Amino acid sequence: MTAASVEMSEEDLQQRILDTAELYGWRRIHHRPAKTVRGWRTPMQGDPGFPDLVLARDGVIIVAELKSRRGQPTEDQKLWLEALGAHARLWRPADWPDIERELRRRR
């Protein structure tokens, strides 16, 4: 992991994970916000703070909140990560070797 990749933005990390997950056969989803006259909005019902990515393959589900090196999850995000238990991940650029290893894991 290079110093440059540790400084990777959350958006760049997200794209890297989505690309790698596709390569290894994961189903993947990210709900993107849209700009409205009232600013950026992500249409949803229920509890706020749902993690950034959902990945699924062969009955395995990973629900990942992504943060930059210094970014911190909000209280709502922490509640979701806690509720998701073993399925939850909080991934940062420095975690890339572990992320790739998990996504590559044998089926």
C-alpha positions as CSV (number, residue, x, y, z in Angstrom):
1,M,0.0,0.0,0.0
2,T,1.6,3.2,-1.1
3,A,1.3,6.6,0.7
4,A,-0.7,7.8,-2.3
5,S,-3.3,5.1,-1.9
6,V,-3.6,5.8,1.8
7,E,-4.5,9.4,0.9
8,M,-7.2,8.1,-1.6
9,S,-10.5,9.8,-1.4
10,E,-13.6,7.9,-0.2
11,E,-15.0,8.1,-3.8
12,D,-11.8,6.6,-5.3
13,L,-11.9,3.8,-2.7
14,Q,-15.5,3.2,-3.5
15,Q,-14.8,2.8,-7.2
16,R,-11.8,0.6,-6.5
17,I,-13.9,-1.7,-4.4
18,L,-16.8,-1.8,-6.9
19,D,-14.4,-2.7,-9.7
20,T,-12.6,-5.4,-7.7
21,A,-15.9,-6.8,-6.4
22,E,-17.1,-7.1,-10.0
23,L,-13.9,-8.8,-11.0
24,Y,-14.4,-11.5,-8.3
25,G,-18.1,-12.1,-9.1
26,W,-19.8,-10.1,-6.3
27,R,-23.2,-8.5,-6.8
28,R,-22.9,-4.9,-5.7
29,I,-24.9,-1.8,-5.1
30,H,-24.4,1.8,-4.1
31,H,-27.2,4.3,-3.8
32,R,-26.0,7.7,-5.1
33,P,-27.4,11.0,-4.0
34,A,-29.0,13.3,-6.6
35,K,-28.9,17.1,-6.7
36,T,-32.3,18.7,-6.2
37,V,-33.4,22.3,-5.8
38,R,-33.0,21.7,-2.1
39,G,-29.4,20.3,-2.4
40,W,-28.1,16.7,-2.5
41,R,-30.7,14.1,-1.5
42,T,-30.7,10.3,-1.4
43,P,-34.4,9.1,-1.5
44,M,-35.0,6.6,1.3
45,Q,-37.4,5.5,3.9
46,G,-36.4,4.3,7.3
47,D,-33.4,5.0,9.5
48,P,-30.7,7.3,8.1
49,G,-27.0,6.4,8.0
50,F,-27.2,3.2,5.9
51,P,-23.7,2.1,4.8
52,D,-22.3,3.0,1.3
53,L,-22.0,-0.5,-0.3
54,V,-23.8,-3.8,-0.2
55,L,-21.9,-6.7,-1.7
56,A,-23.2,-10.3,-2.0
57,R,-21.8,-13.5,-3.4
58,D,-22.7,-17.1,-2.7
59,G,-24.8,-16.3,0.4
60,V,-22.1,-14.0,1.9
61,I,-23.2,-10.4,2.4
62,I,-20.9,-7.5,3.2
63,V,-22.3,-4.1,4.1
64,A,-19.5,-1.5,4.0
65,E,-19.2,2.0,5.2
66,L,-16.4,3.8,3.5
67,K,-14.3,6.6,5.0
68,S,-11.2,8.5,4.0
69,R,-8.2,8.1,6.2
70,R,-9.4,10.8,8.6
71,G,-13.2,10.5,8.1
72,Q,-15.3,9.3,11.0
73,P,-18.7,7.6,10.9
74,T,-21.7,9.5,12.1
75,E,-23.7,8.3,15.0
76,D,-26.4,7.0,12.6
77,Q,-23.7,5.1,10.7
78,K,-22.3,3.6,13.9
79,L,-25.8,2.4,14.8
80,W,-26.2,0.7,11.4
81,L,-22.7,-0.9,11.7
82,E,-23.6,-2.3,15.1
83,A,-27.0,-3.6,14.0
84,L,-25.4,-5.3,11.0
85,G,-23.0,-7.2,13.2
86,A,-20.7,-9.6,11.3
87,H,-21.9,-8.4,7.9
88,A,-20.6,-4.8,8.6
89,R,-17.3,-3.3,7.6
90,L,-15.8,0.1,8.1
91,W,-13.2,0.3,5.3
92,R,-10.6,3.0,4.8
93,P,-7.9,3.2,2.1
94,A,-5.3,1.8,4.4
95,D,-7.4,-1.4,4.7
96,W,-7.0,-2.1,0.9
97,P,-4.9,-5.3,1.3
98,D,-7.5,-6.8,3.7
99,I,-10.4,-5.6,1.5
100,E,-8.9,-7.2,-1.6
101,R,-8.1,-10.4,0.3
102,E,-11.8,-10.6,1.5
103,L,-13.2,-10.0,-2.0
104,R,-10.8,-12.5,-3.6
105,R,-11.6,-15.2,-1.0
106,R,-12.3,-18.6,-2.5
107,R,-15.9,-19.4,-3.2
